[in-house]
Every structure is written in structure tokens, then in C-alpha cells.
Amino acid sequence: MDDNLGAGQGWRFAKRTQWDVSDNEFSARMAELKKEGRPLFDLTVSNPLRCGLDLSELGIAGSFDKDGLLDYRPDPLGLPSAREVVKAYYAEKGVNVPASRLLLTASTSDAYSYIFRLLCEADDEVLIPAPSYPLFSFLADISDVRLKSYALEIGEDGLWRMNRAAFMAALTVRTRAIIVVNPNNPSGSFVRSEDLDFMLVVAKERKIAIICDEVFADYALDAGTDAVPTLAGRCEGVLSFVLSGISKILALPQMKLAWMLVQGPEDVLEDAFKRLEIIADSYLSVNTPVMLAFGDWMGRRCHVQALLQARLRENVQAMNEILHDYEGLDALRVEGGWYALLRMKGVYNEESFVLRLMEDERVAVHPGYFYDFAEGAHAVLGLLTPTGLWREGLMRLAAYHRRHAL
Ligand SMILES: Cc1ncc(COP(=O)(O)O)c(C=O)c1O
């Protein structure tokens, strides 16, 4: 049967999901090597629950309230008690945030989607930093949003700054939001105070929202003096969304709880918040037991963060020691976050270098092209990697680079 109603055709999918779903060569090879069971120096670890730290003292399970497990009081913004916990978190940072301007989500990815749906028509544009977090391209596709990049460039002092000319050139009449990741994944850089001021002037003038992802904000390691620790309380006159969540703050990615703080001029804020409330009400995706346990967990976060900070610092120090006398690999300054970057001299094909390194030396690092670097060859490393393995892997990497790159 063939008619104009589509009979006889195949199943159809929306174009926005036309992704290349085959494994990239790097992931496919890494999975094979892991299966072979020979030791692999995997320097890409970023899962806090797979990095050999003992987080059991947090007493996660003991925080579930048995009565709460069998109760349900849907609230699109998230339970008021849980929003008060977020408010207290910002108060500790010296920022007074009204609980009525906080909205809980299951993840920051959900928060991005809500905001894209709030702000953007199909094909509207959102600016992201480059280098940046690879998930953005999928989040944007799902919401029919186009991404444009503004370059971050590294200075002599090892700090990354926005290229303002490139930033201005990336703006169009369709730009609806500017994403800032603070500190950024993978560059580890905080937004500079002057760059933020510049961005705010542009955003205010053109009525472009700012979305600031601060999931790594509690992991400052070597922040410059002009680093902006948080955009909460900082974006006067601009509709802005500050995102964070417990996947990094508490190292509990499996518990799925995040939030957004909505800020802006009163008239637009009210309207934005009501619209977001309806989006959130349509999903009600945050689970009650986690919201009820959240306060307890946050009360113990110093313990988790101290363990993670110790690992991050130890690994940065080890990296700097190991690479100190070797000029072929530049360990870039890590202002904060869970990643380290190596600039690799004499490497002209990042992908093949990284694949050969894994094959010949059994050392796994992410190639920079996963993260959209404007120039140069980079390796991206996960700073949560267990330190013994980290040291051995870095020494092998340096020796391999010395033999094969320069
Ligand atoms: C910059 C950035 N934002 C957000 C996330 C994920 O947060 P969530 O688990 O809340 O979606 C990640 C995870 O790696 C990240 O790197």
C-alpha cells in the first residue's frame, strides 16, 4: 500500500537524533584492552566512585528516612527543605540566595535542557567556551539549539582568558545564552573578573542570558587572584542561571540531584521562574528520598571534599615533579576541577599518538580533540586517578613521548 499518509515507508526518527553512534576508535580500543585483562594505566579516571577512595564513612545509606521513602509531596521546584540546604550552601560562600529562586533537577544536564527550552526557539544559538565539555553538543541537539564557540586562550601566567574579539564575532541576533563553566572542564580555568564584567555588559545590553556551570567550584587548587569563585550574587541586571549539583560537590553522581539558581531583574525573573516551574512540573524528576537525605550528606561534605582535594593536589604535585625536567610535555596550570592538561610538543596527529601510546605503552589519556581545542596537541587527564597508577602512567607517557614525538 502506498499513499500520502506514509504507508509503506520505514520507521522514521527525528533528524536531531541522527548521531554517529559507533564507538570512536579510542573508546573501542580501550574497551578491548581492558577486556584482555593486562594492566592498563588508565589516566582518564573522573568517576569519584571508581577512583579507589573510601567514601563509606559518609554513611550514605543511613541517611535515608524510612518514613520519607513512602511519602510523596510533589513540588516542581523541589522540596522546600532541600532548597534550604542549597541556600545554606551559598550562605557559607557568603552569598545570600533566596530559596524561592532555586529549582532542583535530577542533574545539571536536565537543568541545561530546561533552560534551553525556556530561552531558545529551534536554531537559536548558545555560546560555549572552547575548549569545553563534549556533552554540550548532544544537549544542544536534543533541544534544537546551535552551539557557537568563543575561544579561551592561555597566557604567559598559565591563566586562560576569553578572546574578546572572537567572543564578539560569535554573537549574532540569534544568540540567546552564553555558557560559562567555572572552573572549566577540561582547562580547569576560572572565569577572570574582567572577562566576566565584559560579558555582563554585552549580556545586559543585548538581553542575552548567562548560564554558569559551577559543578567543580568547590575544587579550587591554584586559582589566580582575579578568579571569580562563583557567579551567584554577581550578575546584576542580567538573567542568569547558576548550576551545580551533588555529582561533584558530594562525589555522588549516582544520586542524581542538582539545582539552578535563577537571578535577574525582578520583572523578567518572575516570568522566567514561572515558566521554568511549569517545565519542571511536567517532569518532576527529582526523587524524594534523595532530597530528604541531602541535608545530612551536605553536612558531611567537608570529609568527602578533603579526600578528593588531597588526591587532586597529590596528583598535580606528582605531575609537576615528573614533568619538571622534560620540556616535551607542558603540564598546564590547574586552577581547579578534576582534570589536567598536557600540551604535547612535536605531536602532529593527536589521535594516532594517543592510540599508539595506549597500544604500545598501555597508557590511556584522552586526546584534546574530544574537547575542541583551537590549536596544539593536548592530552586530557583525570586527576582522580589513583596516585600510584598516575605516577607510573605519567613516567611511561613522558618516556614514550621522548622516544616518539620529538
Ligand atoms: C562541566 C560539567 N558540568 C556538568 C557535569 C555533570 O553534572 P551532572 O551529573 O549533574 O549532570 C559534568 C560532568 O562531568 C561536567 O564536567
The ligand as a Gaussian input file, in Angstrom:
#p B3LYP/6-31G(d) Opt

LIG

0 1
 C       31.216000      20.834000      33.326000
 C       30.297000      19.740000      33.758000
 N       29.010000      20.025000      34.044000
 C       28.166000      19.064000      34.455000
 C       28.572000      17.757000      34.596000
 C       27.625000      16.705000      35.018000
 O       26.841000      17.048000      36.072000
 P       25.525000      16.214000      36.378000
 O       25.961000      14.862000      36.836000
 O       24.862000      16.991000      37.459000
 O       24.700000      16.192000      35.132000
 C       29.883000      17.415000      34.292000
 C       30.329000      16.024000      34.408000
 O       31.439000      15.658000      34.139000
 C       30.762000      18.424000      33.875000
 O       32.025000      18.138000      33.564000

